Amino acid sequence: MKQVSEIAISYKPKVRASERYTIHCSKDAYELLIKEAFNADTLEYKEYLKLILLNNANKVLGITTISEGGMDSTIVDVRLILQTALLTHSSSIILAHNHPAGNILPSNNDDVMTKKIQEAAQQINIKLYDHLIVTRDNYYSYSDERKIRQ
């Protein structure tokens, strides 16, 4: 008889719904990311891709690191992003990555990746709320710049 692995899926929130941080705008997301997600000691050293997971009231379910890269790039795995959103029962997501060199303007690769993730998320009824490019002092918001269809 052949052996088959068992797969267990779980999500264990540690914060009550009434106490969760709410995202109202890109500035809220940026402040949360700088305070809770990005390490000030490595923000200008290497690139990270973070994911904020939101419920349908834009309350933060959690923040996770999707990838950690080099000085000017990091891996973007759309399947991992969407898997994480599905496992946490997220209604919407916010992508965020830093540019270690300090330039907040998106690259062509950033634009292509954002569109690809938005289209994939739409297929499973998850909204890409925003994509932020973060530096120590400033940020760029795809949503604010109307580069994400709402």
Salt bridges, closest charged atoms under 4 A:
GLU19 OE2 - ARG16 NH1 3.59
GLU31 OE2 - LYS27 NZ 3.82
GLU44 OE2 - ARG136 NE 3.26
GLU68 OE2 - LYS46 NZ 2.47
ASP77 OD1 - ARG79 NE 3.50
ASP110 OD1 - HIS97 NE2 3.25
ASP110 OD2 - HIS99 NE2 3.14
ASP111 OD1 - LYS147 NZ 3.18
